[in-house]
Amino acid sequence: MNNSNRRTTKQSRKLPYALAAVLLLVITALIGGIVYASGYRYIKGDGVKYSGFTYEGQPINGKVKYADGTKGKLTKEKDSDRGMIVYSSGDVYEGGIKGIYRNGKGTLEYKETGAKYVGDFADDKLTGSAVVTSADGSKYEGEVKDGKKDGIGKFTFSDGSYYYGEWKDNKRDGLGEEHYSDGSYYYGSFANDKKSGSGEVMVNLENGMVYMGKCKFVFANGDEYTGDFTDGARTGRGTYKWTTGETYTGEFLDGQMHGVGTYDFGNGKEPYTGEFVNGELVSEKEESAENVEDENG
């Protein structure tokens, strides 16, 4: 067979493959056109991917997948700005949907914990104002940012005690008031979720009133402490007033009189000014120690 015949044979073999490739491209394009015409789209956003049907560019029936691996089913009526997302975890969202993001007012129910978030969403984040209830009966009402308590808000525990004031990154941080189930309460500042602060404060109370002064804790029995707090304890300088009329003004450490201070007995007796250790007058501790030595001697 000469070279001319060999070339002809090779070309004739290539022809069916070329026709098959062209046919495949045509079929693929035809299917793609049909799918596109039906409104099926793949949309990728910041941390979210959507694949499914759309109407006038808005997703109406498809699947969503998040950067953390969470998957869900999105459904929405045509011409509606509200819809539903059922997640693989069993959580359910109902509310505003813009594009592939939760946006506007909505409700998110958590299957595992029984908690419910009712409030604002912004670009798929739980941000704005919300009411968050938990299965144990506790509730938060206030500002949130990225799903965390942030701003002004009130957290009520299941026993009725509550905190109202400033939050940052899910922690009490700033000025606020805290009320306990036994009737005691605190007005003052917080840092990293603990009572902490010194100096004068101005606290806007939930009832519309304003408290001005140093941090203040009033006990259930009526005793009152006004002064410094550090890491949740009475530490620094302050004044403790007993309902019996006694008063101590001076230094504190971990909730006890510790350091130099003045103790007023409230009965006309000359006030004592001196050093205190672990809640006791140093002179009384020394006298007690001397008595023990005498007894042993």
Sine and cosine of phi, psi and omega as CSV:
sin_phi,cos_phi,sin_psi,cos_psi,sin_omega,cos_omega
0.00,0.00,0.77,-0.64,-0.04,-1.00
-0.98,0.18,0.15,-0.99,-0.06,-1.00
-0.88,0.47,-0.56,0.83,-0.02,-1.00
-0.90,0.44,-0.69,0.73,0.01,-1.00
-0.92,0.39,-0.62,0.79,0.02,-1.00
-0.89,0.46,-0.69,0.72,0.00,-1.00
-0.89,0.46,-0.63,0.78,0.00,-1.00
-0.90,0.44,-0.67,0.75,0.00,-1.00
-0.90,0.44,-0.69,0.72,0.00,-1.00
-0.89,0.45,-0.66,0.75,-0.01,-1.00
-0.91,0.41,-0.61,0.79,0.00,-1.00
-0.92,0.38,-0.49,0.87,0.04,-1.00
-0.96,0.28,-0.60,0.80,-0.02,-1.00
-0.94,0.34,-0.47,0.88,-0.10,-1.00
-0.86,0.51,-0.74,0.67,0.02,-1.00
-0.88,0.48,-0.62,0.79,0.02,-1.00
-0.90,0.45,-0.68,0.73,0.00,-1.00
-0.89,0.45,-0.68,0.74,0.02,-1.00
-0.90,0.44,-0.63,0.78,0.01,-1.00
-0.90,0.44,-0.66,0.75,0.00,-1.00
-0.90,0.43,-0.69,0.73,0.01,-1.00
-0.90,0.44,-0.68,0.74,0.00,-1.00
-0.89,0.46,-0.65,0.76,0.02,-1.00
-0.89,0.45,-0.67,0.75,0.04,-1.00
-0.90,0.44,-0.65,0.76,0.00,-1.00
-0.90,0.43,-0.71,0.70,-0.01,-1.00
-0.89,0.45,-0.69,0.72,0.01,-1.00
-0.87,0.49,-0.71,0.70,0.01,-1.00
-0.90,0.44,-0.62,0.78,0.00,-1.00
-0.91,0.42,-0.71,0.70,0.01,-1.00
-0.90,0.43,-0.68,0.74,0.02,-1.00
-0.88,0.48,-0.64,0.77,0.01,-1.00
-0.91,0.42,-0.65,0.76,0.00,-1.00
-0.91,0.41,-0.72,0.70,0.01,-1.00
-0.88,0.47,-0.70,0.71,-0.01,-1.00
-0.89,0.45,-0.66,0.75,0.00,-1.00
-0.91,0.42,-0.48,0.87,0.01,-1.00
-0.97,0.25,-0.19,0.98,0.02,-1.00
0.99,-0.13,0.10,1.00,0.00,-1.00
-0.95,0.30,0.74,-0.67,-0.04,-1.00
-0.63,-0.78,0.37,-0.93,0.18,-0.98
-0.89,-0.45,0.88,-0.47,-0.06,-1.00
-0.84,-0.54,0.74,-0.67,0.00,-1.00
-0.88,-0.47,0.79,-0.62,0.03,-1.00
-0.82,-0.57,-0.22,-0.97,-0.01,-1.00
-0.97,0.25,0.99,-0.14,0.03,-1.00
0.99,0.13,0.03,1.00,-0.03,-1.00
-0.69,-0.72,0.65,-0.76,0.09,-1.00
-0.82,-0.58,0.62,-0.78,0.00,-1.00
-0.77,-0.63,0.69,-0.73,0.13,-0.99
-0.69,-0.72,0.87,-0.50,-0.03,-1.00
0.26,-0.96,-0.25,-0.97,-0.08,-1.00
-1.00,0.08,0.50,-0.87,0.01,-1.00
-0.75,-0.66,0.31,-0.95,0.10,-0.99
-0.71,-0.70,0.89,-0.45,-0.07,-1.00
0.79,0.61,0.66,0.75,0.07,-1.00
1.00,0.07,-0.13,0.99,-0.03,-1.00
-0.98,-0.21,0.77,-0.64,0.03,-1.00
-0.86,0.50,0.67,-0.74,0.01,-1.00
-0.76,-0.65,-0.39,0.92,-0.03,-1.00
-0.31,-0.95,0.97,-0.24,-0.02,-1.00
-0.08,-1.00,-0.22,-0.98,-0.06,-1.00
-0.93,-0.36,0.60,-0.80,0.08,-1.00
-0.88,-0.48,0.55,-0.84,0.05,-1.00
-0.67,-0.75,0.73,-0.69,-0.08,-1.00
-0.96,-0.26,0.28,-0.96,-0.07,-1.00
-0.86,0.50,-0.49,0.87,-0.01,-1.00
-0.99,0.10,0.07,1.00,0.04,-1.00
0.99,-0.13,-0.16,0.99,0.02,-1.00
-0.91,0.42,0.67,-0.74,0.02,-1.00
-0.85,-0.52,0.34,-0.94,0.00,-1.00
-0.31,-0.95,0.18,-0.98,0.02,-1.00
-0.91,-0.41,0.86,-0.52,-0.02,-1.00
-0.97,-0.23,0.75,-0.66,0.09,-1.00
-0.70,-0.72,0.62,-0.78,-0.01,-1.00
-0.41,-0.91,0.64,-0.77,0.05,-1.00
-0.95,0.31,0.51,-0.86,0.06,-1.00
-0.87,0.49,0.60,-0.80,0.04,-1.00
0.91,0.42,0.27,0.96,0.02,-1.00
-0.93,-0.36,0.57,-0.83,0.05,-1.00
-0.99,-0.15,0.18,0.98,0.03,-1.00
-0.82,-0.57,0.50,-0.87,-0.02,-1.00
-0.33,-0.94,-0.28,-0.96,-0.05,-1.00
-0.67,-0.74,0.60,-0.80,0.13,-0.99
-0.77,-0.63,0.86,-0.51,0.08,-1.00
-0.97,-0.25,0.88,-0.48,-0.10,-1.00
-1.00,0.00,0.35,-0.94,0.00,-1.00
-0.89,0.46,-0.40,0.92,0.02,-1.00
-0.98,0.22,-0.22,0.98,-0.07,-1.00
0.99,-0.17,-0.17,0.99,0.07,-1.00
-0.91,0.41,0.50,-0.87,-0.03,-1.00
-0.74,-0.67,0.75,-0.66,0.09,-1.00
-0.91,-0.41,0.71,-0.70,0.12,-0.99
-0.72,-0.70,0.80,-0.59,0.00,-1.00
0.38,-0.93,-0.39,-0.92,-0.05,-1.00
-0.91,0.41,0.69,-0.72,0.07,-1.00
-0.70,-0.71,0.83,-0.55,0.05,-1.00
-0.84,-0.55,0.91,-0.42,-0.11,-0.99
0.92,0.39,-0.78,-0.62,0.03,-1.00
-0.97,-0.23,0.20,0.98,-0.05,-1.00
-0.94,-0.35,0.56,-0.83,0.20,-0.98
-0.95,0.31,0.79,-0.61,-0.10,-1.00
-0.50,-0.87,0.75,-0.66,0.00,-1.00
0.98,-0.19,-0.49,-0.87,0.00,-1.00
-0.99,0.10,0.64,-0.77,0.00,-1.00
-0.27,-0.96,0.14,-0.99,0.02,-1.00
-0.78,-0.62,0.77,-0.63,0.03,-1.00
-0.85,-0.53,0.88,-0.48,0.01,-1.00
-0.95,-0.31,0.77,-0.64,-0.03,-1.00
-0.99,-0.15,0.88,-0.47,-0.08,-1.00
-0.92,0.40,-0.72,0.69,-0.12,-0.99
-0.92,0.40,-0.69,0.72,-0.08,-1.00
-0.99,-0.10,-0.33,0.94,-0.05,-1.00
0.99,0.17,0.10,1.00,0.00,-1.00
-0.97,0.23,0.37,-0.93,0.02,-1.00
-0.66,-0.75,0.72,-0.69,0.06,-1.00
-0.93,-0.38,0.84,-0.54,0.04,-1.00
-0.81,-0.58,0.92,-0.40,-0.04,-1.00
0.22,-0.98,-0.56,-0.83,-0.14,-0.99
-1.00,-0.02,0.54,-0.84,0.14,-0.99
-0.77,-0.63,0.62,-0.78,0.03,-1.00
-0.68,-0.74,0.91,-0.42,-0.02,-1.00
0.77,0.63,0.73,0.68,0.07,-1.00
0.97,0.24,0.03,1.00,0.01,-1.00
-0.97,-0.23,0.54,-0.84,0.04,-1.00
-0.98,0.17,1.00,0.05,-0.12,-0.99
-0.67,-0.75,0.75,-0.67,0.01,-1.00
0.70,-0.71,-0.79,-0.62,0.06,-1.00
-0.89,-0.46,0.58,-0.81,-0.07,-1.00
-0.38,-0.92,0.29,-0.96,0.18,-0.98
-0.87,-0.49,0.86,-0.51,-0.04,-1.00
-0.88,-0.47,0.87,-0.49,0.01,-1.00
-0.93,-0.37,0.57,-0.82,0.00,-1.00
-0.91,-0.41,0.30,-0.95,-0.03,-1.00
-0.90,0.43,-0.42,0.91,-0.02,-1.00
-0.99,0.15,0.00,1.00,0.03,-1.00
0.99,-0.13,-0.11,0.99,0.04,-1.00
-0.97,0.25,0.40,-0.92,-0.07,-1.00
-0.53,-0.85,0.62,-0.78,0.11,-0.99
-0.87,-0.49,0.73,-0.68,0.06,-1.00
-0.78,-0.63,0.89,-0.45,0.01,-1.00
0.35,-0.94,-0.43,-0.90,-0.08,-1.00
-1.00,0.06,0.59,-0.81,0.02,-1.00
-0.71,-0.71,0.41,-0.91,0.05,-1.00
-0.59,-0.81,0.85,-0.52,-0.04,-1.00
0.79,0.61,0.61,0.79,0.07,-1.00
0.99,0.11,0.04,1.00,-0.02,-1.00
-0.91,-0.42,0.48,-0.88,0.07,-1.00
-0.91,0.42,0.84,-0.54,-0.08,-1.00
-0.38,-0.92,0.90,-0.43,-0.08,-1.00
0.88,-0.48,-0.60,-0.80,0.02,-1.00
-0.99,-0.15,0.76,-0.65,0.00,-1.00
-0.25,-0.97,0.23,-0.97,0.00,-1.00
-0.84,-0.54,0.80,-0.60,0.07,-1.00
-0.92,-0.39,0.85,-0.52,0.00,-1.00
-0.94,-0.34,0.82,-0.57,0.01,-1.00
-0.99,0.16,0.25,-0.97,-0.05,-1.00
-0.90,0.43,-0.38,0.92,0.01,-1.00
-1.00,0.02,0.05,1.00,0.04,-1.00
0.99,-0.13,-0.25,0.97,0.07,-1.00
-0.93,0.36,0.43,-0.90,-0.05,-1.00
-0.42,-0.91,0.32,-0.95,0.13,-0.99
-0.84,-0.54,0.72,-0.69,0.08,-1.00
-0.77,-0.64,0.81,-0.59,0.01,-1.00
0.34,-0.94,-0.54,-0.84,-0.11,-0.99
-1.00,-0.01,0.62,-0.79,0.02,-1.00
-0.79,-0.62,0.44,-0.90,0.12,-0.99
-0.51,-0.86,0.84,-0.54,0.05,-1.00
0.81,0.58,0.70,0.71,0.07,-1.00
0.97,0.26,0.19,0.98,-0.02,-1.00
-0.81,-0.58,0.49,-0.87,0.12,-0.99
-0.91,0.41,0.85,-0.53,-0.07,-1.00
-0.41,-0.91,0.93,-0.37,-0.06,-1.00
0.84,-0.55,-0.57,-0.82,-0.05,-1.00
-0.98,-0.19,0.61,-0.79,0.01,-1.00
-0.11,-0.99,-0.03,-1.00,0.04,-1.00
-0.78,-0.63,0.58,-0.81,0.00,-1.00
-0.75,-0.66,0.77,-0.64,-0.03,-1.00
-0.87,-0.49,0.68,-0.73,-0.09,-1.00
-0.94,-0.35,0.34,-0.94,-0.08,-1.00
-0.91,0.42,-0.37,0.93,0.01,-1.00
-1.00,0.08,-0.01,1.00,0.02,-1.00
0.98,-0.18,-0.18,0.98,0.05,-1.00
-0.96,0.28,0.36,-0.93,0.00,-1.00
-0.43,-0.90,0.27,-0.96,-0.05,-1.00
-0.68,-0.73,0.73,-0.68,0.16,-0.99
-0.89,-0.46,0.80,-0.60,0.03,-1.00
0.29,-0.96,-0.47,-0.89,-0.09,-1.00
-0.93,-0.36,0.41,-0.91,0.01,-1.00
-0.77,-0.64,0.48,-0.88,0.10,-0.99
-0.59,-0.81,0.82,-0.57,0.02,-1.00
0.82,0.57,0.66,0.75,0.10,-1.00
0.97,0.24,0.22,0.98,0.01,-1.00
-0.77,-0.64,0.50,-0.87,0.10,-0.99
-0.87,0.50,0.82,-0.57,-0.05,-1.00
-0.28,-0.96,0.78,-0.63,0.04,-1.00
0.39,-0.92,0.33,-0.94,0.05,-1.00
-0.61,-0.79,0.26,-0.96,-0.01,-1.00
0.99,0.10,-0.08,-1.00,-0.05,-1.00
-0.98,0.21,0.57,-0.82,0.05,-1.00
-0.76,-0.65,0.36,-0.93,0.10,-0.99
-0.75,-0.66,0.96,-0.27,-0.10,-0.99
-0.96,-0.28,0.84,-0.55,0.10,-0.99
-0.99,0.15,0.93,-0.36,-0.07,-1.00
-0.99,0.13,0.36,-0.93,-0.05,-1.00
-0.88,0.47,-0.52,0.85,-0.04,-1.00
-0.99,0.17,0.08,1.00,0.03,-1.00
1.00,-0.08,-0.18,0.98,0.04,-1.00
-0.99,0.15,0.20,-0.98,0.01,-1.00
-0.80,-0.59,0.78,-0.63,0.09,-1.00
-0.99,-0.16,0.77,-0.64,0.04,-1.00
-0.81,-0.59,0.73,-0.68,-0.01,-1.00
0.53,-0.85,-0.26,-0.96,0.05,-1.00
-0.99,0.12,0.27,-0.96,0.01,-1.00
-0.80,0.60,0.67,-0.75,-0.15,-0.99
-0.70,-0.71,0.74,-0.67,0.08,-1.00
-0.82,-0.57,0.82,-0.57,0.03,-1.00
-0.94,-0.35,0.84,-0.55,-0.05,-1.00
-0.99,0.14,0.27,-0.96,-0.04,-1.00
-0.88,0.48,-0.51,0.86,-0.02,-1.00
-1.00,0.06,0.01,1.00,0.02,-1.00
0.98,-0.19,-0.22,0.98,0.10,-1.00
-0.86,0.52,0.45,-0.90,-0.10,-1.00
-0.62,-0.79,0.72,-0.70,0.09,-1.00
-0.86,-0.52,0.74,-0.68,0.07,-1.00
-0.77,-0.64,0.84,-0.54,-0.02,-1.00
0.35,-0.94,-0.50,-0.86,-0.11,-0.99
-1.00,0.09,0.52,-0.85,0.14,-0.99
-0.76,-0.65,0.59,-0.80,0.08,-1.00
-0.67,-0.75,0.84,-0.55,0.00,-1.00
0.78,0.63,0.64,0.77,0.10,-1.00
1.00,0.04,-0.06,1.00,-0.04,-1.00
-0.88,-0.47,0.42,-0.91,0.09,-1.00
-0.95,0.32,0.99,-0.16,-0.03,-1.00
-0.65,-0.76,0.80,-0.60,-0.05,-1.00
0.82,-0.57,-0.66,-0.75,0.05,-1.00
-0.94,-0.35,0.59,-0.80,0.01,-1.00
-0.14,-0.99,-0.01,-1.00,0.02,-1.00
-0.79,-0.61,0.78,-0.63,0.05,-1.00
-0.92,-0.39,0.80,-0.59,0.01,-1.00
-0.89,-0.45,0.82,-0.57,0.07,-1.00
-1.00,0.00,0.46,-0.89,0.05,-1.00
-0.92,0.39,-0.27,0.96,0.02,-1.00
-0.97,0.24,-0.17,0.98,-0.01,-1.00
0.97,-0.24,-0.14,0.99,0.04,-1.00
-0.97,0.24,0.50,-0.86,-0.02,-1.00
-0.61,-0.79,0.66,-0.75,0.12,-0.99
-0.81,-0.58,0.76,-0.65,0.08,-1.00
-0.80,-0.61,0.84,-0.54,-0.02,-1.00
0.27,-0.96,-0.54,-0.84,-0.09,-1.00
-1.00,-0.04,0.57,-0.82,0.03,-1.00
-0.79,-0.62,0.45,-0.89,0.11,-0.99
-0.58,-0.81,0.86,-0.51,0.01,-1.00
0.78,0.63,0.66,0.75,0.11,-0.99
1.00,0.03,0.00,1.00,-0.01,-1.00
-0.86,-0.51,0.44,-0.90,0.12,-0.99
-0.90,0.43,0.85,-0.52,-0.08,-1.00
-0.41,-0.91,0.93,-0.37,-0.06,-1.00
0.85,-0.53,-0.44,-0.90,-0.03,-1.00
-1.00,-0.03,0.71,-0.70,0.01,-1.00
-0.25,-0.97,0.08,-1.00,0.01,-1.00
-0.86,-0.50,0.78,-0.63,-0.01,-1.00
-0.92,-0.38,0.87,-0.49,0.03,-1.00
-0.98,-0.21,0.88,-0.47,-0.08,-1.00
-0.96,0.29,-0.28,0.96,0.07,-1.00
0.95,0.32,0.25,0.97,-0.03,-1.00
-0.81,-0.59,0.32,0.95,-0.02,-1.00
1.00,-0.03,-0.19,0.98,0.03,-1.00
-0.94,0.33,0.56,-0.83,0.00,-1.00
-0.85,0.53,0.81,-0.59,0.02,-1.00
-0.86,0.52,0.49,-0.87,0.02,-1.00
-0.98,-0.22,0.77,-0.64,0.09,-1.00
-0.86,-0.51,0.84,-0.54,-0.02,-1.00
0.06,-1.00,-0.47,-0.88,-0.10,-1.00
-0.98,-0.20,0.63,-0.78,0.05,-1.00
-0.85,-0.53,0.58,-0.81,0.04,-1.00
-0.73,-0.68,0.85,-0.52,0.03,-1.00
0.78,0.63,0.67,0.74,0.10,-1.00
1.00,0.05,0.02,1.00,-0.03,-1.00
-0.84,-0.55,0.49,-0.87,0.09,-1.00
-0.93,0.37,0.70,-0.71,-0.02,-1.00
-0.87,0.49,-0.65,0.76,-0.02,-1.00
-0.87,0.49,-0.63,0.78,0.01,-1.00
-0.94,0.35,-0.60,0.80,0.04,-1.00
-0.90,0.43,-0.68,0.73,-0.01,-1.00
-0.92,0.40,-0.66,0.75,0.01,-1.00
-0.89,0.45,-0.65,0.76,0.02,-1.00
-0.89,0.45,-0.65,0.76,0.01,-1.00
-0.91,0.41,-0.63,0.78,0.02,-1.00
-0.91,0.42,-0.62,0.78,0.02,-1.00
-0.90,0.44,-0.64,0.77,0.01,-1.00
-0.91,0.42,-0.65,0.76,0.01,-1.00
-0.89,0.45,-0.66,0.75,0.00,-1.00
-0.89,0.46,-0.66,0.75,-0.01,-1.00
-0.92,0.40,-0.64,0.77,0.00,-1.00
-0.95,0.30,-0.54,0.84,-0.01,-1.00
-0.95,0.30,0.00,0.00,0.00,0.00
